Amino acid sequence: MRRRASISGDDDGKTENKPIVIGADAAPFKFELSQLVEMRISDEWGEVKARAQYADGENQYLIHYKAADGRATTEWFGESMLEATEDARHPGCPVFAFMKLP
């Protein structure tokens, strides 16, 4: 949550109240929940299950994926370690995990 404070300043004889943002501006998330992503350093890919935003570090994503040894696993990865999986028929479009509707 950002806190805003107003201060008065004298600018060419005019008094103006300007909001000041106190706190860090966090980077926006690059990936959405349920989006499919690929690990940059391997051929592994998985689904974004959760994400975390930090004031002093890069965004983190909890990825559920099938590891190279065949195990299903879930681990946190930094945003810089991931790439979006794209639809080959529609370059640039992200791919999302399948959800069974009720």
Biopython code that builds the backbone (N, CA, C, O; Angstrom):
import numpy as np
from Bio.PDB.StructureBuilder import StructureBuilder

atoms = [
    (1, "MET", "N", (0.834, -1.162, 0.000)),
    (1, "MET", "CA", (0.000, 0.000, 0.000)),
    (1, "MET", "C", (0.884, 1.232, 0.000)),
    (1, "MET", "O", (1.831, 1.322, 0.781)),
    (2, "ARG", "N", (0.585, 2.161, -0.856)),
    (2, "ARG", "CA", (1.367, 3.390, -0.923)),
    (2, "ARG", "C", (0.756, 4.433, -0.008)),
    (2, "ARG", "O", (-0.463, 4.503, 0.147)),
    (3, "ARG", "N", (1.594, 5.224, 0.583)),
    (3, "ARG", "CA", (1.120, 6.343, 1.385)),
    (3, "ARG", "C", (1.366, 7.606, 0.586)),
    (3, "ARG", "O", (2.408, 7.764, -0.051)),
    (4, "ARG", "N", (0.412, 8.484, 0.627)),
    (4, "ARG", "CA", (0.558, 9.748, -0.089)),
    (4, "ARG", "C", (0.575, 10.890, 0.927)),
    (4, "ARG", "O", (-0.169, 10.885, 1.909)),
    (5, "ALA", "N", (1.417, 11.837, 0.673)),
    (5, "ALA", "CA", (1.486, 13.013, 1.528)),
    (5, "ALA", "C", (1.450, 14.239, 0.636)),
    (5, "ALA", "O", (1.953, 14.205, -0.487)),
    (6, "SER", "N", (0.878, 15.289, 1.110)),
    (6, "SER", "CA", (0.835, 16.531, 0.345)),
    (6, "SER", "C", (1.746, 17.541, 1.009)),
    (6, "SER", "O", (1.817, 17.629, 2.235)),
    (7, "ILE", "N", (2.440, 18.298, 0.185)),
    (7, "ILE", "CA", (3.272, 19.376, 0.692)),
    (7, "ILE", "C", (2.911, 20.637, -0.071)),
    (7, "ILE", "O", (2.422, 20.575, -1.199)),
    (8, "SER", "N", (3.146, 21.739, 0.531)),
    (8, "SER", "CA", (2.904, 23.011, -0.144)),
    (8, "SER", "C", (4.240, 23.584, -0.557)),
    (8, "SER", "O", (5.210, 23.558, 0.200)),
    (9, "GLY", "N", (4.273, 24.095, -1.757)),
    (9, "GLY", "CA", (5.501, 24.691, -2.244)),
    (9, "GLY", "C", (5.194, 26.015, -2.903)),
    (9, "GLY", "O", (4.071, 26.238, -3.354)),
    (10, "ASP", "N", (6.159, 26.884, -2.964)),
    (10, "ASP", "CA", (5.963, 28.187, -3.579)),
    (10, "ASP", "C", (6.659, 28.175, -4.923)),
    (10, "ASP", "O", (7.887, 28.131, -4.996)),
    (11, "ASP", "N", (5.871, 28.213, -5.990)),
    (11, "ASP", "CA", (6.401, 28.162, -7.347)),
    (11, "ASP", "C", (5.903, 29.387, -8.094)),
    (11, "ASP", "O", (4.747, 29.421, -8.517)),
    (12, "ASP", "N", (6.749, 30.389, -8.264)),
    (12, "ASP", "CA", (6.391, 31.644, -8.933)),
    (12, "ASP", "C", (5.185, 32.313, -8.267)),
    (12, "ASP", "O", (4.309, 32.839, -8.953)),
    (13, "GLY", "N", (5.144, 32.292, -6.955)),
    (13, "GLY", "CA", (4.063, 32.943, -6.242)),
    (13, "GLY", "C", (2.804, 32.111, -6.124)),
    (13, "GLY", "O", (1.850, 32.534, -5.471)),
    (14, "LYS", "N", (2.775, 30.946, -6.733)),
    (14, "LYS", "CA", (1.595, 30.083, -6.653)),
    (14, "LYS", "C", (1.845, 28.988, -5.617)),
    (14, "LYS", "O", (2.947, 28.448, -5.520)),
    (15, "THR", "N", (0.834, 28.680, -4.868)),
    (15, "THR", "CA", (0.934, 27.584, -3.915)),
    (15, "THR", "C", (0.264, 26.373, -4.535)),
    (15, "THR", "O", (-0.878, 26.447, -4.991)),
    (16, "GLU", "N", (0.974, 25.265, -4.548)),
    (16, "GLU", "CA", (0.459, 24.070, -5.207)),
    (16, "GLU", "C", (0.677, 22.860, -4.309)),
    (16, "GLU", "O", (1.757, 22.677, -3.748)),
    (17, "ASN", "N", (-0.343, 22.050, -4.182)),
    (17, "ASN", "CA", (-0.226, 20.798, -3.431)),
    (17, "ASN", "C", (0.062, 19.686, -4.414)),
    (17, "ASN", "O", (-0.712, 19.460, -5.345)),
    (18, "LYS", "N", (1.158, 18.993, -4.219)),
    (18, "LYS", "CA", (1.538, 17.888, -5.093)),
    (18, "LYS", "C", (1.638, 16.627, -4.252)),
    (18, "LYS", "O", (2.274, 16.640, -3.198)),
    (19, "PRO", "N", (1.019, 15.529, -4.701)),
    (19, "PRO", "CA", (1.155, 14.281, -3.944)),
    (19, "PRO", "C", (2.570, 13.728, -4.080)),
    (19, "PRO", "O", (3.189, 13.820, -5.140)),
    (20, "ILE", "N", (3.061, 13.162, -3.009)),
    (20, "ILE", "CA", (4.364, 12.510, -3.006)),
    (20, "ILE", "C", (4.127, 11.045, -2.673)),
    (20, "ILE", "O", (3.460, 10.728, -1.688)),
    (21, "VAL", "N", (4.661, 10.168, -3.477)),
    (21, "VAL", "CA", (4.509, 8.742, -3.232)),
    (21, "VAL", "C", (5.635, 8.289, -2.321)),
    (21, "VAL", "O", (6.811, 8.495, -2.621)),
    (22, "ILE", "N", (5.269, 7.675, -1.211)),
    (22, "ILE", "CA", (6.249, 7.154, -0.265)),
    (22, "ILE", "C", (6.230, 5.638, -0.376)),
    (22, "ILE", "O", (5.181, 5.019, -0.196)),
    (23, "GLY", "N", (7.359, 5.040, -0.665)),
    (23, "GLY", "CA", (7.439, 3.589, -0.812)),
    (23, "GLY", "C", (7.986, 3.232, -2.178)),
    (23, "GLY", "O", (8.156, 4.092, -3.042)),
    (24, "ALA", "N", (8.253, 1.982, -2.356)),
    (24, "ALA", "CA", (8.852, 1.505, -3.602)),
    (24, "ALA", "C", (7.774, 1.180, -4.628)),
    (24, "ALA", "O", (6.706, 0.674, -4.285)),
    (25, "ASP", "N", (8.067, 1.475, -5.880)),
    (25, "ASP", "CA", (7.204, 1.051, -6.975)),
    (25, "ASP", "C", (7.683, -0.322, -7.418)),
    (25, "ASP", "O", (8.799, -0.460, -7.920)),
    (26, "ALA", "N", (6.863, -1.317, -7.239)),
    (26, "ALA", "CA", (7.225, -2.680, -7.618)),
    (26, "ALA", "C", (7.046, -2.860, -9.117)),
    (26, "ALA", "O", (6.161, -2.256, -9.723)),
    (27, "ALA", "N", (7.886, -3.692, -9.707)),
    (27, "ALA", "CA", (7.785, -3.987, -11.137)),
    (27, "ALA", "C", (6.510, -4.784, -11.396)),
    (27, "ALA", "O", (6.151, -5.652, -10.600)),
    (28, "PRO", "N", (5.824, -4.499, -12.499)),
    (28, "PRO", "CA", (4.615, -5.273, -12.808)),
    (28, "PRO", "C", (4.974, -6.717, -13.144)),
    (28, "PRO", "O", (6.093, -7.005, -13.567)),
    (29, "PHE", "N", (4.028, -7.610, -12.954)),
    (29, "PHE", "CA", (4.256, -9.014, -13.284)),
    (29, "PHE", "C", (4.311, -9.192, -14.796)),
    (29, "PHE", "O", (3.521, -8.596, -15.529)),
    (30, "LYS", "N", (5.239, -10.006, -15.253)),
    (30, "LYS", "CA", (5.392, -10.304, -16.679)),
    (30, "LYS", "C", (4.495, -11.472, -17.094)),
    (30, "LYS", "O", (4.058, -11.539, -18.243)),
    (31, "PHE", "N", (4.221, -12.390, -16.167)),
    (31, "PHE", "CA", (3.433, -13.586, -16.462)),
    (31, "PHE", "C", (2.175, -13.615, -15.606)),
    (31, "PHE", "O", (2.171, -13.147, -14.468)),
    (32, "GLU", "N", (1.108, -14.172, -16.172)),
    (32, "GLU", "CA", (-0.179, -14.282, -15.489)),
    (32, "GLU", "C", (-0.295, -15.636, -14.787)),
    (32, "GLU", "O", (0.434, -16.575, -15.110)),
    (33, "LEU", "N", (-1.201, -15.726, -13.840)),
    (33, "LEU", "CA", (-1.491, -17.004, -13.202)),
    (33, "LEU", "C", (-2.063, -17.957, -14.244)),
    (33, "LEU", "O", (-2.837, -17.538, -15.105)),
    (34, "SER", "N", (-1.695, -19.220, -14.178)),
    (34, "SER", "CA", (-2.094, -20.295, -15.108)),
    (34, "SER", "C", (-1.432, -20.193, -16.481)),
    (34, "SER", "O", (-1.706, -21.019, -17.352)),
    (35, "GLN", "N", (-0.572, -19.205, -16.695)),
    (35, "GLN", "CA", (0.142, -19.094, -17.976)),
    (35, "GLN", "C", (1.233, -20.157, -18.030)),
    (35, "GLN", "O", (1.847, -20.483, -17.014)),
    (36, "LEU", "N", (1.468, -20.694, -19.226)),
    (36, "LEU", "CA", (2.547, -21.662, -19.411)),
    (36, "LEU", "C", (3.838, -20.914, -19.713)),
    (36, "LEU", "O", (3.856, -19.979, -20.513)),
    (37, "VAL", "N", (4.920, -21.338, -19.062)),
    (37, "VAL", "CA", (6.228, -20.713, -19.233)),
    (37, "VAL", "C", (7.286, -21.792, -19.422)),
    (37, "VAL", "O", (7.085, -22.952, -19.061)),
    (38, "GLU", "N", (8.418, -21.388, -19.995)),
    (38, "GLU", "CA", (9.548, -22.292, -20.214)),
    (38, "GLU", "C", (10.737, -21.789, -19.418)),
    (38, "GLU", "O", (10.932, -20.583, -19.264)),
    (39, "MET", "N", (11.538, -22.731, -18.908)),
    (39, "MET", "CA", (12.757, -22.368, -18.208)),
    (39, "MET", "C", (13.824, -22.056, -19.263)),
    (39, "MET", "O", (14.022, -22.838, -20.193)),
    (40, "ARG", "N", (14.503, -20.929, -19.124)),
    (40, "ARG", "CA", (15.503, -20.502, -20.113)),
    (40, "ARG", "C", (16.680, -21.475, -20.224)),
    (40, "ARG", "O", (17.275, -21.591, -21.295)),
    (41, "ILE", "N", (17.024, -22.166, -19.153)),
    (41, "ILE", "CA", (18.238, -22.988, -19.153)),
    (41, "ILE", "C", (17.986, -24.461, -19.434)),
    (41, "ILE", "O", (18.924, -25.257, -19.412)),
    (42, "SER", "N", (16.740, -24.840, -19.697)),
    (42, "SER", "CA", (16.443, -26.253, -19.961)),
    (42, "SER", "C", (15.240, -26.350, -20.898)),
    (42, "SER", "O", (14.666, -25.335, -21.293)),
    (43, "ASP", "N", (14.874, -27.558, -21.242)),
    (43, "ASP", "CA", (13.702, -27.777, -22.091)),
    (43, "ASP", "C", (12.437, -27.968, -21.261)),
    (43, "ASP", "O", (11.404, -28.373, -21.794)),
    (44, "GLU", "N", (12.506, -27.686, -19.979)),
    (44, "GLU", "CA", (11.362, -27.888, -19.103)),
    (44, "GLU", "C", (10.383, -26.723, -19.222)),
    (44, "GLU", "O", (10.777, -25.587, -19.490)),
    (45, "TRP", "N", (9.116, -27.022, -19.020)),
    (45, "TRP", "CA", (8.092, -25.990, -19.050)),
    (45, "TRP", "C", (7.014, -26.347, -18.042)),
    (45, "TRP", "O", (6.882, -27.507, -17.652)),
    (46, "GLY", "N", (6.249, -25.358, -17.623)),
    (46, "GLY", "CA", (5.212, -25.612, -16.637)),
    (46, "GLY", "C", (4.224, -24.473, -16.532)),
    (46, "GLY", "O", (4.210, -23.554, -17.352)),
    (47, "GLU", "N", (3.396, -24.555, -15.503)),
    (47, "GLU", "CA", (2.300, -23.608, -15.286)),
    (47, "GLU", "C", (2.592, -22.709, -14.091)),
    (47, "GLU", "O", (3.061, -23.178, -13.054)),
    (48, "VAL", "N", (2.313, -21.414, -14.240)),
    (48, "VAL", "CA", (2.451, -20.466, -13.133)),
    (48, "VAL", "C", (1.305, -20.714, -12.155)),
    (48, "VAL", "O", (0.136, -20.531, -12.493)),
    (49, "LYS", "N", (1.658, -21.133, -10.936)),
    (49, "LYS", "CA", (0.663, -21.416, -9.899)),
    (49, "LYS", "C", (0.514, -20.262, -8.911)),
    (49, "LYS", "O", (-0.562, -20.063, -8.346)),
    (50, "ALA", "N", (1.592, -19.498, -8.699)),
    (50, "ALA", "CA", (1.571, -18.372, -7.767)),
    (50, "ALA", "C", (2.679, -17.417, -8.175)),
    (50, "ALA", "O", (3.562, -17.774, -8.955)),
    (51, "ARG", "N", (2.629, -16.215, -7.651)),
    (51, "ARG", "CA", (3.686, -15.243, -7.943)),
    (51, "ARG", "C", (3.870, -14.331, -6.740)),
    (51, "ARG", "O", (2.941, -14.099, -5.966)),
    (52, "ALA", "N", (5.084, -13.820, -6.601)),
    (52, "ALA", "CA", (5.421, -12.965, -5.463)),
    (52, "ALA", "C", (6.152, -11.735, -5.970)),
    (52, "ALA", "O", (6.951, -11.807, -6.904)),
    (53, "GLN", "N", (5.866, -10.611, -5.339)),
    (53, "GLN", "CA", (6.447, -9.335, -5.738)),
    (53, "GLN", "C", (7.218, -8.777, -4.541)),
    (53, "GLN", "O", (6.715, -8.774, -3.417)),
    (54, "TYR", "N", (8.434, -8.307, -4.790)),
    (54, "TYR", "CA", (9.291, -7.815, -3.721)),
    (54, "TYR", "C", (9.716, -6.378, -3.995)),
    (54, "TYR", "O", (9.878, -5.983, -5.150)),
    (55, "ALA", "N", (9.897, -5.601, -2.936)),
    (55, "ALA", "CA", (10.325, -4.215, -3.072)),
    (55, "ALA", "C", (11.780, -4.118, -3.510)),
    (55, "ALA", "O", (12.159, -3.158, -4.181)),
    (56, "ASP", "N", (12.602, -5.101, -3.139)),
    (56, "ASP", "CA", (14.034, -5.005, -3.420)),
    (56, "ASP", "C", (14.578, -6.184, -4.224)),
    (56, "ASP", "O", (15.766, -6.493, -4.126)),
    (57, "GLY", "N", (13.746, -6.841, -5.006)),
    (57, "GLY", "CA", (14.211, -7.966, -5.820)),
    (57, "GLY", "C", (13.266, -8.213, -6.981)),
    (57, "GLY", "O", (12.215, -7.582, -7.096)),
    (58, "GLU", "N", (13.663, -9.147, -7.845)),
    (58, "GLU", "CA", (12.820, -9.422, -9.005)),
    (58, "GLU", "C", (11.601, -10.253, -8.625)),
    (58, "GLU", "O", (11.604, -10.953, -7.612)),
    (59, "ASN", "N", (10.570, -10.168, -9.438)),
    (59, "ASN", "CA", (9.367, -10.959, -9.222)),
    (59, "ASN", "C", (9.711, -12.440, -9.266)),
    (59, "ASN", "O", (10.593, -12.857, -10.016)),
    (60, "GLN", "N", (9.012, -13.231, -8.462)),
    (60, "GLN", "CA", (9.217, -14.676, -8.386)),
    (60, "GLN", "C", (7.920, -15.382, -8.763)),
    (60, "GLN", "O", (6.826, -14.874, -8.516)),
    (61, "TYR", "N", (8.061, -16.568, -9.369)),
    (61, "TYR", "CA", (6.909, -17.345, -9.818)),
    (61, "TYR", "C", (7.038, -18.780, -9.329)),
    (61, "TYR", "O", (8.106, -19.385, -9.424)),
    (62, "LEU", "N", (5.942, -19.320, -8.804)),
    (62, "LEU", "CA", (5.885, -20.718, -8.396)),
    (62, "LEU", "C", (5.404, -21.503, -9.608)),
    (62, "LEU", "O", (4.270, -21.342, -10.057)),
    (63, "ILE", "N", (6.289, -22.362, -10.134)),
    (63, "ILE", "CA", (6.005, -23.106, -11.362)),
    (63, "ILE", "C", (5.833, -24.582, -11.032)),
    (63, "ILE", "O", (6.675, -25.178, -10.361)),
    (64, "HIS", "N", (4.742, -25.167, -11.505)),
    (64, "HIS", "CA", (4.511, -26.611, -11.393)),
    (64, "HIS", "C", (4.875, -27.194, -12.753)),
    (64, "HIS", "O", (4.290, -26.819, -13.769)),
    (65, "TYR", "N", (5.847, -28.118, -12.775)),
    (65, "TYR", "CA", (6.351, -28.634, -14.046)),
    (65, "TYR", "C", (6.840, -30.066, -13.903)),
    (65, "TYR", "O", (7.013, -30.574, -12.796)),
    (66, "LYS", "N", (7.058, -30.699, -15.036)),
    (66, "LYS", "CA", (7.630, -32.044, -15.072)),
    (66, "LYS", "C", (9.134, -31.888, -15.242)),
    (66, "LYS", "O", (9.603, -31.386, -16.264)),
    (67, "ALA", "N", (9.885, -32.320, -14.241)),
    (67, "ALA", "CA", (11.341, -32.192, -14.264)),
    (67, "ALA", "C", (11.946, -33.142, -15.295)),
    (67, "ALA", "O", (11.278, -34.062, -15.767)),
    (68, "ALA", "N", (13.197, -32.916, -15.636)),
    (68, "ALA", "CA", (13.897, -33.732, -16.636)),
    (68, "ALA", "C", (13.934, -35.210, -16.255)),
    (68, "ALA", "O", (13.979, -36.071, -17.134)),
    (69, "ASP", "N", (13.916, -35.516, -14.956)),
    (69, "ASP", "CA", (13.942, -36.918, -14.514)),
    (69, "ASP", "C", (12.544, -37.541, -14.441)),
    (69, "ASP", "O", (12.393, -38.674, -13.984)),
    (70, "GLY", "N", (11.526, -36.807, -14.887)),
    (70, "GLY", "CA", (10.170, -37.338, -14.946)),
    (70, "GLY", "C", (9.286, -37.033, -13.750)),
    (70, "GLY", "O", (8.085, -37.302, -13.783)),
    (71, "ARG", "N", (9.860, -36.475, -12.697)),
    (71, "ARG", "CA", (9.069, -36.142, -11.505)),
    (71, "ARG", "C", (8.236, -34.889, -11.733)),
    (71, "ARG", "O", (8.684, -33.949, -12.389)),
    (72, "ALA", "N", (7.027, -34.879, -11.192)),
    (72, "ALA", "CA", (6.248, -33.640, -11.137)),
    (72, "ALA", "C", (6.781, -32.858, -9.948)),
    (72, "ALA", "O", (6.904, -33.408, -8.853)),
    (73, "THR", "N", (7.096, -31.604, -10.142)),
    (73, "THR", "CA", (7.681, -30.807, -9.068)),
    (73, "THR", "C", (7.172, -29.374, -9.143)),
    (73, "THR", "O", (6.669, -28.931, -10.175)),
    (74, "THR", "N", (7.310, -28.667, -8.046)),
    (74, "THR", "CA", (6.897, -27.269, -7.962)),
    (74, "THR", "C", (8.024, -26.494, -7.298)),
    (74, "THR", "O", (8.459, -26.845, -6.201)),
    (75, "GLU", "N", (8.501, -25.437, -7.959)),
    (75, "GLU", "CA", (9.602, -24.626, -7.425)),
    (75, "GLU", "C", (9.412, -23.166, -7.793)),
    (75, "GLU", "O", (8.699, -22.831, -8.738)),
    (76, "TRP", "N", (10.075, -22.294, -7.012)),
    (76, "TRP", "CA", (10.075, -20.858, -7.287)),
    (76, "TRP", "C", (11.204, -20.522, -8.254)),
    (76, "TRP", "O", (12.315, -21.035, -8.127)),
    (77, "PHE", "N", (10.908, -19.653, -9.225)),
    (77, "PHE", "CA", (11.895, -19.178, -10.197)),
    (77, "PHE", "C", (11.795, -17.662, -10.297)),
    (77, "PHE", "O", (10.709, -17.091, -10.193)),
    (78, "GLY", "N", (12.951, -17.014, -10.502)),
    (78, "GLY", "CA", (12.963, -15.589, -10.771)),
    (78, "GLY", "C", (12.452, -15.318, -12.179)),
    (78, "GLY", "O", (12.579, -16.159, -13.069)),
    (79, "GLU", "N", (11.874, -14.141, -12.372)),
    (79, "GLU", "CA", (11.309, -13.767, -13.669)),
    (79, "GLU", "C", (12.327, -13.864, -14.802)),
    (79, "GLU", "O", (11.971, -14.226, -15.924)),
    (80, "SER", "N", (13.581, -13.547, -14.521)),
    (80, "SER", "CA", (14.622, -13.573, -15.554)),
    (80, "SER", "C", (14.959, -14.989, -16.017)),
    (80, "SER", "O", (15.606, -15.161, -17.050)),
    (81, "MET", "N", (14.530, -15.996, -15.270)),
    (81, "MET", "CA", (14.808, -17.395, -15.627)),
    (81, "MET", "C", (13.713, -18.005, -16.500)),
    (81, "MET", "O", (13.819, -19.162, -16.907)),
    (82, "LEU", "N", (12.663, -17.234, -16.791)),
    (82, "LEU", "CA", (11.496, -17.770, -17.487)),
    (82, "LEU", "C", (11.211, -17.045, -18.795)),
    (82, "LEU", "O", (11.542, -15.871, -18.959)),
    (83, "GLU", "N", (10.589, -17.772, -19.723)),
    (83, "GLU", "CA", (10.101, -17.204, -20.986)),
    (83, "GLU", "C", (8.663, -17.658, -21.173)),
    (83, "GLU", "O", (8.299, -18.756, -20.753)),
    (84, "ALA", "N", (7.854, -16.832, -21.793)),
    (84, "ALA", "CA", (6.465, -17.208, -22.060)),
    (84, "ALA", "C", (6.412, -18.262, -23.156)),
    (84, "ALA", "O", (7.128, -18.164, -24.153)),
    (85, "THR", "N", (5.565, -19.269, -22.971)),
    (85, "THR", "CA", (5.289, -20.238, -24.029)),
    (85, "THR", "C", (4.326, -19.561, -24.989)),
    (85, "THR", "O", (3.321, -18.990, -24.566)),
    (86, "GLU", "N", (4.633, -19.623, -26.288)),
    (86, "GLU", "CA", (3.785, -18.975, -27.287)),
    (86, "GLU", "C", (3.086, -20.008, -28.147)),
    (86, "GLU", "O", (3.608, -21.101, -28.367)),
    (87, "ASP", "N", (1.911, -19.661, -28.629)),
    (87, "ASP", "CA", (1.155, -20.504, -29.547)),
    (87, "ASP", "C", (1.820, -20.408, -30.916)),
    (87, "ASP", "O", (1.944, -19.314, -31.465)),
    (88, "ALA", "N", (2.249, -21.538, -31.471)),
    (88, "ALA", "CA", (2.940, -21.555, -32.767)),
    (88, "ALA", "C", (2.055, -20.996, -33.879)),
    (88, "ALA", "O", (2.560, -20.415, -34.839)),
    (89, "ARG", "N", (0.751, -21.165, -33.759)),
    (89, "ARG", "CA", (-0.169, -20.669, -34.790)),
    (89, "ARG", "C", (-0.428, -19.179, -34.659)),
    (89, "ARG", "O", (-0.872, -18.533, -35.608)),
    (90, "HIS", "N", (-0.147, -18.630, -33.472)),
    (90, "HIS", "CA", (-0.393, -17.212, -33.204)),
    (90, "HIS", "C", (0.805, -16.637, -32.447)),
    (90, "HIS", "O", (0.730, -16.444, -31.234)),
    (91, "PRO", "N", (1.916, -16.360, -33.154)),
    (91, "PRO", "CA", (3.125, -15.860, -32.480)),
    (91, "PRO", "C", (2.828, -14.622, -31.626)),
    (91, "PRO", "O", (2.092, -13.722, -32.031)),
    (92, "GLY", "N", (3.419, -14.610, -30.448)),
    (92, "GLY", "CA", (3.236, -13.489, -29.535)),
    (92, "GLY", "C", (2.082, -13.672, -28.559)),
    (92, "GLY", "O", (1.973, -12.928, -27.584)),
    (93, "CYS", "N", (1.218, -14.655, -28.812)),
    (93, "CYS", "CA", (0.085, -14.913, -27.913)),
    (93, "CYS", "C", (0.496, -15.889, -26.818)),
    (93, "CYS", "O", (1.030, -16.959, -27.113)),
    (94, "PRO", "N", (0.255, -15.535, -25.557)),
    (94, "PRO", "CA", (0.590, -16.456, -24.469)),
    (94, "PRO", "C", (-0.337, -17.663, -24.471)),
    (94, "PRO", "O", (-1.434, -17.616, -25.027)),
    (95, "VAL", "N", (0.115, -18.737, -23.846)),
    (95, "VAL", "CA", (-0.668, -19.968, -23.735)),
    (95, "VAL", "C", (-0.998, -20.170, -22.260)),
    (95, "VAL", "O", (-0.150, -19.973, -21.390)),
    (96, "PHE", "N", (-2.233, -20.562, -21.993)),
    (96, "PHE", "CA", (-2.673, -20.790, -20.619)),
    (96, "PHE", "C", (-3.033, -22.251, -20.428)),
    (96, "PHE", "O", (-3.415, -22.941, -21.373)),
    (97, "ALA", "N", (-2.906, -22.716, -19.185)),
    (97, "ALA", "CA", (-3.214, -24.107, -18.853)),
    (97, "ALA", "C", (-4.704, -24.366, -19.044)),
    (97, "ALA", "O", (-5.533, -23.468, -18.895)),
    (98, "PHE", "N", (-5.016, -25.594, -19.371)),
    (98, "PHE", "CA", (-6.393, -26.013, -19.578)),
    (98, "PHE", "C", (-7.112, -26.099, -18.243)),
    (98, "PHE", "O", (-6.584, -26.650, -17.278)),
    (99, "MET", "N", (-8.305, -25.556, -18.195)),
    (99, "MET", "CA", (-9.128, -25.663, -16.988)),
    (99, "MET", "C", (-10.425, -26.354, -17.349)),
    (99, "MET", "O", (-11.072, -25.998, -18.334)),
    (100, "LYS", "N", (-10.805, -27.330, -16.562)),
    (100, "LYS", "CA", (-12.079, -28.010, -16.775)),
    (100, "LYS", "C", (-13.175, -27.173, -16.119)),
    (100, "LYS", "O", (-13.129, -26.910, -14.917)),
    (101, "LEU", "N", (-14.147, -26.763, -16.905)),
    (101, "LEU", "CA", (-15.234, -25.947, -16.386)),
    (101, "LEU", "C", (-16.325, -26.834, -15.800)),
    (101, "LEU", "O", (-16.526, -27.954, -16.268)),
    (102, "PRO", "N", (-17.031, -26.350, -14.785)),
    (102, "PRO", "CA", (-18.085, -27.158, -14.155)),
    (102, "PRO", "C", (-19.259, -27.400, -15.090)),
    (102, "PRO", "O", (-20.225, -28.062, -14.710)),
]
sb = StructureBuilder()
sb.init_structure("model")
sb.init_model(0)
sb.init_chain("A")
sb.init_seg("    ")
for serial, (resi, resn, name, xyz) in enumerate(atoms, 1):
    if name == "N":
        sb.init_residue(resn, " ", resi, " ")
    sb.init_atom(name, np.array(xyz, "f"), 0.0, 1.0, " ", f" {name:<3s}", serial, name[0])
structure = sb.get_structure()
